Amino acid sequence: MFNRREFATMTLTVGVALCAVGAWHLAAAESAPAAKSAAKSDAANAKKAAKAKKAAEPEAPVFLTPEKAGPDFAIQGEYEGPCGSGKLGAQIIALDRGEFHAVFLRGGLPGAGWDSSAKVEVDGKRDGDKAGFTGAWQATIANGALAGKTDTGESFTLKRVVRHSPTEGAKPSAGALVLFDGTSVDAWDQGRLDDRKLLCAGATSKQTFKNFTLHLEFLLPFKPGARGQARGNSGVYLQNRYEVQVLDSFGLAGLDNECGGIYKQAAPKVNICFPPLQWQTYDIDFQAARLDESGKIIKDAAVAVKHNGVAIHEGVELKAPTSRRGAQGGALDQGPINLQFHANPVFYRNLWLVEKQQ
C-alpha cells in the first residue's frame, strides 16, 4: 500500500511524464508540415537548378543542309566495299565535336547484304579532315574512303556511298489523292511550307481515311550533339492513332521506338534508316479496324510498311492507339493522317494516298 505522500509524489511524476509525451507529440505534429514544406522547397529548388543548368548549356547544333553541316558531316555516313572473300559495310555516326561511332556489318549495309551477324562497334575521333578509329578493329577515314584491318588482320578499303530509296520520287498511282506535291498545303490543317517548299512537321490532313496505301518522303536534320528521342523526332500517325516512328536512328539497334518502329508495339525487321539529310521513304499499306453494328472493334487494324524500299513490317496487328493523343471521338475505323511535330525540324514531300475498298 502507498501512503498519501508516496501516492501524491507518484501522481505528480506520471502527470509530468504525460505532459512531456503530449508536448513531444504536439511538437512533432507542428513540425511535420514544416518538414514537408521544406522537402517540397528543396525539391523545387533542385528542379529549378537543373532547369537553369540545362538552359545554360549550349543547344545541340542543328543543320538542315549538307553545305552548312560542318566537317563532321563529311565523315559520317555509309561506306561499303570488299573485305577478304566477302563484302563489308560500315555506318559512321557523328556524335559532335569530332567524335564518331563506327558500326561494321559483315555482308554489306542493312537492306543491301548485311547477313544479320554480330556487329563490330568502334569509337573514333576526327583530326582535321581525317578520322581514326581504334579498338578491336583499326581504321582511318580520309578522302571519302575508310581503310583498316579487322581483328584477324583482314585489310579493307570501303568507299563512302549515298543510297537512295527505290521509291524516292515515285509518281502517284492511278486514282491517287495527292496530299502534298510542293505547291500547296490546302489539304492540311496547320500545314506550313519552308522556303524550300517542303511540308513542315505538325500538319494533319483535313480528310479522314479508312483503308489505304500511303507514300511519303521525309528528311531528318543533322543533330550530332543530340541523343535518343531528341535526334530528329517526328512520326506518321495513321488515322491519328497509330504511329510509325520517324527519328534519326542511323546505325542504331532498330527498336520499336526508333525509326520504322510501330511505336511501342513492333520493332522493324531491320533498321534501314539512312544517315540524316538524305531523303527517305515510307510506303504504308493500312487496313482499318473492323467494327460490329454497335461500333465495337471485332478485328484490329493492321499495317505493312516498307522503309526505303525494304519490308520492315508485314501484317502487324495494331492492338491499341500509340498514346492518349490518339483520335478522340469519331468512328474507330477512320481518321486523318498526322505528321507529328516533336520540337524537331523534320520535313516531308511527295505525299499521296490511294483509298482501298474493305
Phi, psi and omega per residue, in radians:
M1 nan 2.484 3.063
F2 -1.610 2.493 2.968
N3 -1.440 3.042 -3.018
R4 -1.089 -0.696 -3.104
R5 -1.165 -0.734 3.116
E6 -1.107 -0.739 -3.136
F7 -1.097 -0.727 -3.129
A8 -1.137 -0.710 3.137
T9 -1.114 -0.770 3.139
M10 -1.110 -0.735 -3.133
T11 -1.070 -0.738 3.133
L12 -1.112 -0.722 -3.132
T13 -1.098 -0.803 3.117
V14 -1.090 -0.719 -3.129
G15 -1.087 -0.739 3.114
V16 -1.095 -0.736 3.136
A17 -1.083 -0.780 3.132
L18 -1.093 -0.695 3.118
C19 -1.102 -0.694 3.124
A20 -1.107 -0.778 3.109
V21 -1.072 -0.769 3.135
G22 -1.073 -0.723 3.126
A23 -1.119 -0.686 3.119
W24 -1.088 -0.806 3.113
H25 -1.075 -0.700 3.141
L26 -1.131 -0.759 3.133
A27 -1.115 -0.709 3.125
A28 -1.130 -0.725 -3.138
A29 -1.129 -0.672 -3.130
E30 -1.267 -0.562 -3.093
S31 -1.430 -0.385 -3.098
A32 -1.025 -0.868 3.112
P33 -1.062 -0.650 -3.140
A34 -1.124 -0.743 3.119
A35 -1.131 -0.713 3.126
K36 -1.120 -0.717 3.126
S37 -1.133 -0.695 3.121
A38 -1.127 -0.697 3.121
A39 -1.103 -0.734 3.106
K40 -1.094 -0.732 3.139
S41 -1.108 -0.742 3.113
D42 -1.084 -0.739 3.136
A43 -1.125 -0.720 3.128
A44 -1.131 -0.715 3.127
N45 -1.148 -0.675 3.117
A46 -1.131 -0.694 3.130
K47 -1.140 -0.728 3.118
K48 -1.130 -0.702 -3.141
A49 -1.119 -0.729 3.119
A50 -1.122 -0.699 -3.140
K51 -1.157 -0.730 3.128
A52 -1.135 -0.682 3.121
K53 -1.107 -0.749 3.132
K54 -1.127 -0.692 3.141
A55 -1.151 -0.552 -3.131
A56 -1.321 -0.392 -3.139
E57 -1.260 2.461 3.108
P58 -1.130 2.422 3.132
E59 -1.191 2.573 3.102
A60 -1.076 2.327 -3.125
P61 -1.109 2.533 3.133
V62 -2.201 2.189 -3.138
F63 -2.103 2.383 -3.081
L64 -1.923 -0.178 3.104
T65 -2.404 2.556 3.119
P66 -1.044 -0.590 -3.066
E67 -1.092 -0.494 -3.085
K68 -1.915 0.182 -2.981
A69 -1.463 -0.111 3.048
G70 1.521 3.069 -3.031
P71 -1.190 -0.499 3.134
D72 -1.141 -0.573 -3.112
F73 -1.127 -0.609 -3.108
A74 -1.180 -0.393 -3.127
I75 -1.628 -0.706 3.141
Q76 -1.087 2.866 3.096
G77 2.198 -2.813 -3.057
E78 -1.922 2.509 3.137
Y79 -2.345 2.555 3.080
E80 -2.655 2.726 3.137
G81 2.971 -3.071 -3.106
P82 -1.353 2.665 3.031
C83 -2.656 2.000 -3.054
G84 1.072 -2.258 -3.137
S85 -1.628 0.048 -3.090
G86 -2.214 -2.724 -3.084
K87 -2.102 2.665 -3.127
L88 -2.354 2.405 3.037
G89 -2.039 2.712 3.087
A90 -2.505 2.408 3.047
Q91 -2.050 2.122 -3.085
I92 -1.872 2.010 -3.077
I93 -1.749 2.196 3.097
A94 -1.408 2.304 -3.110
L95 -2.023 0.235 3.075
D96 1.465 2.665 3.070
R97 0.934 0.691 3.045
G98 1.375 0.169 3.126
E99 -1.806 2.549 -3.058
F100 -2.453 2.830 3.014
H101 -2.276 2.192 -3.119
A102 -1.810 2.396 3.075
V103 -2.137 2.007 3.141
F104 -1.721 2.414 -3.053
L105 -2.296 2.069 3.110
R106 -1.180 2.357 3.110
G107 1.707 -0.385 3.138
G108 2.311 -2.980 -3.098
L109 -1.345 2.783 3.103
P110 -0.990 2.298 -3.112
G111 1.380 -0.015 -3.109
A112 -2.463 0.707 3.037
G113 2.135 -0.372 -3.119
W114 -0.926 2.299 -3.046
D115 -1.576 0.196 3.116
S116 1.190 0.220 3.075
S117 -1.302 3.021 -3.104
A118 -1.010 2.438 3.100
K119 -1.456 2.661 3.007
V120 -1.922 2.182 -3.044
E121 -2.111 2.314 -3.053
V122 -2.449 2.456 3.084
D123 -1.590 2.701 -3.132
G124 -2.598 3.017 -3.115
K125 -2.524 2.517 -3.132
R126 -1.514 2.481 3.020
D127 -2.300 1.746 -3.033
G128 1.222 -2.179 3.129
D129 -1.764 0.282 3.088
K130 -2.111 2.846 3.079
A131 -2.444 2.427 3.122
G132 -2.040 2.516 -3.121
F133 -2.195 2.255 -3.136
T134 -2.269 2.486 -3.115
G135 2.831 -2.505 3.087
A136 -1.036 -0.640 3.036
W137 -1.967 2.642 3.110
Q138 -2.016 2.381 -3.135
A139 -2.742 2.782 3.079
T140 -2.404 2.431 3.045
I141 -1.916 2.242 3.075
A142 -2.743 2.401 3.073
N143 0.944 0.717 3.063
G144 1.327 0.257 3.138
A145 -2.270 2.515 3.112
L146 -2.005 1.955 -3.076
A147 -2.125 2.497 3.140
G148 -3.136 -2.831 3.139
K149 -2.390 2.565 3.076
T150 -1.401 3.119 3.124
D151 -1.219 -0.236 3.094
T152 -1.781 0.115 3.078
G153 1.584 0.069 3.096
E154 -1.241 2.312 3.111
S155 -1.565 2.614 3.069
F156 -2.593 2.638 2.999
T157 -2.362 1.989 -3.083
L158 -1.918 2.500 3.122
K159 -1.761 2.514 3.099
R160 -1.235 2.341 -3.117
V161 -2.240 2.658 3.032
V162 -2.116 1.878 -3.093
R163 -1.488 2.716 3.067
H164 -2.241 2.441 3.067
S165 -1.137 2.458 3.093
P166 -1.136 -0.279 3.119
T167 -1.831 0.134 3.060
E168 -1.088 2.299 -3.131
G169 1.320 0.257 -3.117
A170 -1.032 2.382 3.129
K171 -1.378 2.550 3.114
P172 -0.986 2.403 3.093
S173 -1.206 2.893 3.092
A174 -1.034 2.316 3.126
G175 1.396 0.135 -3.104
A176 -1.292 2.600 2.999
L177 -1.690 2.035 -3.136
V178 -1.429 2.020 -3.132
L179 -1.552 -0.544 3.099
F180 -2.794 2.186 3.107
D181 -2.218 0.247 3.102
G182 1.622 -0.050 -3.083
T183 -1.837 -0.405 -3.043
S184 -2.779 2.658 3.033
V185 -1.954 0.435 -3.092
D186 -1.074 -0.426 -3.103
A187 -1.448 0.020 -2.975
W188 -2.220 2.466 2.878
D189 -1.472 2.389 -3.115
Q190 1.042 0.486 3.100
G191 -1.351 2.332 -3.140
R192 -2.338 2.435 3.057
L193 -1.778 2.490 2.973
D194 -1.568 -3.077 -3.060
D195 -1.253 -0.102 3.072
R196 -1.730 0.105 -3.113
K197 1.184 0.597 3.044
L198 -1.759 2.632 3.136
L199 -1.481 2.166 -3.130
C200 -1.380 2.569 3.043
A201 -1.029 2.576 -3.138
G202 2.005 0.163 -3.098
A203 -1.808 2.627 3.101
T204 -2.268 2.284 -3.112
S205 -1.093 2.494 3.113
K206 -1.261 -0.566 3.120
Q207 -1.498 2.685 3.030
T208 -1.887 2.733 -3.026
F209 -2.415 2.742 -3.115
K210 -1.933 -1.505 3.093
N211 -1.833 2.353 -3.056
F212 -2.862 2.870 2.851
T213 -1.972 2.483 -3.050
L214 -2.308 2.294 3.013
H215 -1.990 2.376 3.061
L216 -2.680 2.776 3.111
E217 -2.245 2.434 -3.081
F218 -2.352 2.699 -3.101
L219 -2.243 2.162 -3.128
L220 -1.694 2.485 3.100
P221 -1.264 2.859 3.033
F222 -1.675 1.921 -3.113
K223 -2.232 1.292 -3.026
P224 -1.099 -0.434 -3.121
G225 -1.519 -0.138 -3.112
A226 -1.593 2.798 -3.132
R227 -2.381 2.698 3.012
G228 1.004 -2.301 -3.042
Q229 -1.282 -0.095 3.104
A230 -1.572 0.003 -3.009
R231 -1.782 1.405 3.074
G232 1.271 0.858 -3.017
N233 -1.543 2.311 2.967
S234 -2.713 -2.819 3.104
G235 -3.111 2.604 3.075
V236 -1.797 1.918 -3.140
Y237 -1.627 2.045 3.113
L238 -1.493 2.172 -3.042
Q239 0.999 0.399 -3.105
N240 1.008 0.459 -3.095
R241 -2.190 -0.818 -2.962
Y242 -1.986 2.143 -3.029
E243 -1.716 2.243 2.866
V244 -1.684 1.987 -2.990
Q245 -1.139 2.454 2.999
V246 -2.105 2.114 -3.024
L247 -2.881 2.613 3.017
D248 -1.348 1.596 3.110
S249 -1.931 0.419 -3.117
F250 -0.956 2.152 3.083
G251 1.408 0.016 -3.091
L252 -1.556 -3.049 -3.001
A253 -1.222 -0.558 -3.080
G254 1.585 1.020 -3.114
L255 -1.585 3.065 -3.082
D256 -1.277 -0.181 3.054
N257 -1.891 0.246 3.085
E258 -1.887 3.112 -3.000
C259 -0.991 2.283 -3.117
G260 1.580 -0.208 3.132
G261 -1.284 2.506 2.889
I262 -1.411 1.858 -2.817
Y263 -0.879 2.057 3.102
K264 1.106 0.251 3.104
Q265 -2.135 -0.727 -3.084
A266 -2.647 2.250 3.053
A267 -1.399 2.622 3.077
P268 -1.153 2.623 3.107
K269 -1.069 -0.560 3.090
V270 -2.586 2.508 3.069
N271 -1.470 1.778 -3.083
I272 -1.796 0.308 -3.114
C273 -1.084 2.219 3.063
F274 -1.355 2.928 3.047
P275 -1.107 2.796 3.107
P276 -1.070 2.729 -3.131
L277 1.143 0.392 2.937
Q278 -2.076 2.324 3.138
W279 -1.107 2.406 3.128
Q280 -2.240 2.817 -3.088
T281 -2.233 2.596 2.873
Y282 -2.105 2.322 2.957
D283 -2.122 1.963 -2.923
I284 -2.055 2.303 3.053
D285 -1.996 1.988 -3.012
F286 -2.071 2.304 3.076
Q287 -2.022 2.088 -3.077
A288 -1.185 2.794 3.032
A289 -1.080 2.563 3.075
R290 -1.737 2.411 -3.064
L291 -2.044 2.675 3.015
D292 -1.538 -3.063 -3.056
E293 -1.111 -0.395 3.141
S294 -1.549 -0.049 -3.133
G295 1.583 0.154 3.127
K296 -1.501 2.449 3.141
I297 -1.222 2.182 3.080
I298 -1.947 -0.221 3.040
K299 -2.581 2.225 -3.098
D300 -1.159 2.695 3.000
A301 -1.096 2.744 3.138
A302 -2.472 2.690 -3.082
V303 -2.531 2.561 2.955
A304 -2.174 2.430 -3.066
V305 -2.351 2.364 2.932
K306 -1.961 2.214 3.117
H307 -1.917 2.066 -3.083
N308 0.927 0.662 3.062
G309 1.481 -0.052 -3.105
V310 -1.865 2.272 -3.141
A311 -1.189 2.076 3.127
I312 -1.988 -0.294 3.037
H313 -2.484 2.432 3.096
E314 -2.405 1.956 3.092
G315 1.064 0.636 3.131
V316 -1.304 2.163 3.098
E317 -1.396 2.355 -3.090
L318 -1.766 1.869 -2.985
K319 -1.365 -0.443 -3.067
A320 -2.791 2.770 3.036
P321 -1.019 2.738 -3.103
T322 -1.078 -0.684 -3.122
S323 -2.797 -3.095 3.140
R324 -1.128 -0.280 -3.138
R325 -1.349 -0.044 3.103
G326 -0.979 2.858 -3.053
A327 -0.864 2.265 3.120
Q328 -1.792 2.237 -3.141
G329 1.265 3.139 3.139
G330 1.330 3.005 -3.129
A331 -1.136 2.507 -3.101
L332 -1.403 -0.017 -3.123
D333 -1.963 0.265 3.064
Q334 -2.697 2.822 -3.117
G335 3.023 3.013 -3.106
P336 -1.484 3.030 2.986
I337 -1.659 2.246 3.095
N338 -2.077 2.306 3.059
L339 -1.819 1.718 -2.942
Q340 -1.068 2.376 2.956
F341 -1.714 2.179 -3.091
H342 -2.303 0.807 3.084
A343 1.054 0.504 3.105
N344 -2.358 2.488 3.131
P345 -1.396 1.482 3.105
V346 -1.888 2.461 -3.022
F347 -2.220 2.690 -3.077
Y348 -2.288 2.713 3.044
R349 -2.688 2.927 3.015
N350 0.859 1.045 3.101
L351 -1.770 2.162 3.044
W352 -2.571 2.707 -2.967
L353 -2.429 2.457 3.067
V354 -2.056 2.050 3.120
E355 -1.342 2.507 -3.112
K356 -2.048 2.732 3.015
Q357 -1.340 2.842 -3.137
Q358 -0.963 nan nan
